[in-house]
Amino acid sequence: MTGIPGPERPIRIPATPSARRRARRSRPAAARTRLAAVMLAALLAAGCGWLGKNRAPAEDPGDIALFVNGDPIHYGEVAAMKKAIIAHAPADYPRQSIALMEPRIEQEARENLIREKLLDQAVELEHINPTAAQVGEAMRTLGDYLQAHGSSIEAFVERRGSTPEAIRQEVRRRLSRDLLVDKRLGYRPAPETEARAYFEKNRTRYNWPESVRFRQILVSFPDGYTPGGGADDPVMLKANAIRERLLAGIDFAAVAHESSDDPSAAKGGEMGWIVQGSRLPPEVIEAAFNQPIGEIGPVFSSMLGYHIIQVTGRREAHEAAFAEVREIVEHDLHQEWRARNMPDLVRQLREEARIVEPSALGAPPDAPKNAPAKATR
């Protein structure tokens, strides 16, 4: 189908916890931001209408649209997937055109669900089970990204009517598929010559932008509140009182945990590393990039409320050397290999699958055992 993008997106997840720990200090902020942004895009896509909801409604023979290797796909799932596809249409896409495309959207929804089912079946068949450490590392990457952009996993799932556990399960599911491609198609790491050539071709992707690390305390405006900023502004008075405690030497993390209205309060106000262009209020970015390290800055306001920040680190922009980012380059090559070969795996699974409508069955068929496909680098 053309015109409306479907909800399925590849997800990029760090290779191993140990690799990420080794690379954390040398990884360019842009590279980690790109990684988490792709992950977030995938979860946003998956979350449109069906993330965290029951994927398999109660068994009802009249509600089964298809059997895929004996496993049912229900009409309710097709309807939810159609809704997700339509949700990805541009805001100015004519509604009349969407209505005319209804049969194609229906077919696209079925194809997406078949693909999902085939991949889930293959993951189970191959006994692929990401470790808790792998899933936790991926969740931390996502959480760090959301926090650096003024949000949190909790706020993210609340806006979408989901739960943190549903996000975790979706991350696990997508990580399982990455590992499935590796196993079924026989992944072999790229040689150093290929990694170096990729780095040279994409050098600007791995450069360090100027970045700062800071923590903050937010005193948010109540609903309907009009800030005055004067001596009789109760929210301003509260923010000033908090700053006085910090100037008196009380631990910033403890005060943030106790008094901040920002999602970062649970981490002592820690916001991590940010770059220019991060999706934070411009007043916060300006203060973070101009305030001296270690100083308890003055109270300032944004559309969210009154802020108090402390800058804890600063990195100047510079060009990265290959040795500095080698693990990240190898990871990016690995992810591109997965994305390039995933369609071949799905094609093979589809060719070997038995996909039928209930009317064509006396009983659901058994799932066949799939043979490995051949990978292309």
N, C-alpha and C positions, 0 to 999 in steps of 0.2 A: 504494500500500500504506500502511496506517496502522499505528501501534503501534511500528514499528522504523524509526528514521531511516536513510536510505541513506548511502553513503559520499561522495557527491558534494557538495562545498561550494564556494561562490564564494570566490575569493581576492582580496584587496586588495593592490595593489602600488603603490609610489610612482610618480607620473606620469613624471618625468624626473629624472636625477641633478642637473641644475642647479637644478631647483625644490627638491629636497630640501636641497641645500647652502645655498640662500638661506633656507630655512625652518628649518634645523636649530636655530639659536640662539633662534628665536622660537616654535618649535613646542611646545605644552604637552606635558609628559611623558605625560599621559593620552591624548592623541591618538596619539602614536607607539606607546604601549603597546597601544592598541586596534587599530591597524593591524597590528602584528606579531602580536598574539594571534589575529586573524582568519586571518592567513597560516599561523600555526602550527596552528590548528584544521583548516585545509584539508589541510595536510601530514600531520597525524595521521590524518585520515580517509583520505587517499589511501594512507597507509603501512600500513594494517591488512591485511596479507596479500599486497599486490602491489606496493607501491612498491619500485623498485629491482630487481624480478625481471623475468624475460623475459616481456614482454607477448604475444609471438607465438611459441608453441611451434613446434617443427619441423613442417614441412608434412606432414600426414597426412590424406588425404581422409576417413577415418572419424572424425576428431576435429573436423571442422568443423561447428559448430552453425548458423551463419548466414553469408550473404554480404551485406555492406552496400556497395552500389555496386561490387560485384566484389571487395571486400576481405573476407577471412575473419575470423570470430570463432570461436574454438575452445572446445570444451567445457571445457578446462582453465581458460580465462579466465572462463567462466561460474561454474565451481566456486569459483575464487578470489574473484570478486565476491560470490557468495553468502556465503562465509565472512566477507568484510569487512562485509556488511550485518548479519549475525548478531552480529558483534563489537560493533556499535554499539547492540545491545539493552541496556536497563538491566540492572544486575547481578541485580535481583530479578525480572526478567521470567520467567514460568514456562516451563520448557523444553518442557513438553507443548504450550503454545500455539505455540511456535516450530515444533515438529514439525507441528502442524496447518496452519501457514501456509506450509509448504514450497512448494506450487505458486505462491503469490503471491510468495514470496521469489525463486523461480526466474525469474518474469516480471520482477520488479524488477531482478534482476541483468542480464537480457538488455537491458532498456530502458536501464539505465545504460551498458552497453557500446556499445549502438547510438548513444547520445548522444555518448559519447566518440569513437567512430569518425567520426561525421558532423562533429563539430567539428574533429578532426584533419585530415580530408579538406578541409574548407573553408579551414583555415589554409594548407594546402599549395596549394590552388587559387588563393588570393589572394596567394601569395608573401609571407606575413607572417613576418618573422624578427626577433625582438627583438635589440637590440644587446647586445654583451658588457657595456657600461656599464649598461644597464637591468637585466640579470640580476644583475650584480654588486651594484648598489645594493639590489635586493630581497634578495639573500643577506645583505648587511651589516645590513639592517633586522632580518632574522630572527636573525642572529648576535648583534646587540646585545640583542635581547629575551631570548634564551636566556641570555646571559652575565649580564644583570641579574637573572636568576632562578636563578642558581647553576648553570647548565649551559653547554653549548656545542653547536654543530652536530655536532662529532665524537661527543660523548656521546649526543646525540639519535639519530643514525643507528646508533650501536653498539647501543643498546637495542632497535632495530627491525630489526637484521640487514640494514641497507641500507648505502649509501655516500654521502659528500658529493656525488659527481658525480650520483648518482641524485636527490638532493634538488635539486641545481641544475637538472637536466633537468625535474623536475616544476614547479619555479618558472618555468622558461622556457616550459613548455607552458601553464601557466595565464596567464602574461603574454601569450602569443600569443593566447589566447582573448579577453582583454580588448581587445587591439588589433583582433581580428577584429570584435568587436561595433562598435567605433568606426568601422571602415572600411565594413562592410556596411550599417550602419544610419545612417551619416552623422552622427556626433556633432558637436554644436556646443556650445561652452562656455556655461554659464548666464550670463545678464546679471547685472550687479552687484546690481540690485534683488532678484533671486531669491536670490543668495548672501547678501545682508544679511538677508533675511527668514528664510532657513534658519538663519543664525547666531543671530538673536534667538530663534527657536523652540527652539534646542538650545544655548543659551548655556552651560549648566553643563558641557557636554561639552568645552568649549574653555578652561575655567579652569585656571590653573596650580595643581597641588597642591604642598605643600611637598616638596622633593626635595633629595637630596644626591648628590654624586659622590665616589667613593672608589676606592681600590685596596687589594688585600689580598694577604697571603701566608698560605697554609694548610699546616700540617703535619698531615697526615691520620693518623688512628689506623689501625694495621694491623688486619687481620681478627682478631677474637677478643680484641682488646686492651682492657684495663680501665684507664682513666686513673687515676693516683693523685694527680697534681697536686703532689706533694711533691718534695723534693730528689733522690729516687731514681727519678723518673719520666723515662725516657730521651727520650720524645717532648716532654715539657715542657722538658727541658734543651736539646734541639735548637731549639725555638721561642725560648727565651730567648737562645740564642747568636745566632740570626738577628736578633733585635731589637737586641742589642748592636751588631751590625755596622751596622744602620740608624742607631742613635743616634750612631755614630762618623762618620757622614756618607757611607757608601757608598750609591751610587745605588739607590733603591728598585726601579726597574724591572729593573735588572741582577740584584739579589738575588732578586726574584720569579721572573725567568726561570730562574735557576739553582736555586732552592731550593723554590719553591712546588709543592704537589701539586694546586692548583686548575686547572681548564681555562683560567683567565685568565692563567696564567703566560706563555703565548705572547705576550700583549699587555702584559707587564710588570706583571701584577696588576691592570690597569685593569678596573673593574667597571661603569663608566659611571654614568649617573644612575638612581637608584632612588627609589621613593615608598613610603610606608607601605603595607603589604599586599603588597609584592613577595614572591615565593615564595623567600625565603632564610631560613636559620635565624633565629629571633627574636633570638638573642643578637647576630647580625651587624647586623640592622636597628637594634636598640637602641644599639649602639655607634656606628654610622654617624651616627645622628641626634643623638647627644649629645656626640660628640668634637669638640674644636676643630679648625678648618681648619689643616692643615699639621703637626699633632702626630703623632708616632709613638706610637700608643696602646699600652696594656699588653696583654700576652698574655691572651687569654680563650678559653674552650672552648665548643664546640657539639657536637652529635651527630656532626659530621664530623671534628673534630680541634681543634687549637689555631690561633687566628687572630691575625694582626697586621694592623691596618688603618691607613690614612692618608686622612683626608678631604681632598679637594682642591677642593671647591666646595659651595655651599649656595644654594638658591633658596627664597625665602619664597613662600607661597601668595598668589595674587592673581587678580582677574578679568581675563581677556584682553579687549583691544579688538579690534574687527573687523579693523583694519589689521594688527594683530599676527599674526593667524591666517588672513588671507584666503586664502592659497594652500592651507591645510589644509581650509578650508571648501569651496573650489572642488573640491579633490580628493575630498572626501567626497560632494559632489553628483555628481561624475562617476562614482564607484563605484556610487552608488545608481541612477543612470541605466543603467549597465551591467547591474546585477542585475535591474532592472525590464524591460529589453528582451531579455535573454538568452533567456527562454522563447519569445519571438516568433521569434527567429532559429532556435532549435532546432526549433520547430514547422514553420517553412518548410522547413528542411533535411529534416525527416522526411517532409513531404508530397511533396517532389521526389525522394526517395531510392527506390531499388529494393532492397528487403530480402526475401530469399528463403532458403529452406532448400535444402541441396544437392540433395535429391531432386527439386526443381522445376526444376533447371538441367541443360542440356546442357553449358554452359560458363559461367564467371563473367561477369556483365554488366559493361559499361563504366560508369564513374561519370558521371552527368550533370553539366552545368555549371549551377550554381545562380544564379538572379537575385537581386538585392538585395531585402531585405525593407524595410518601412517602420517607422521608429522612432517611439516615442511618448515624449514627455517627461513 
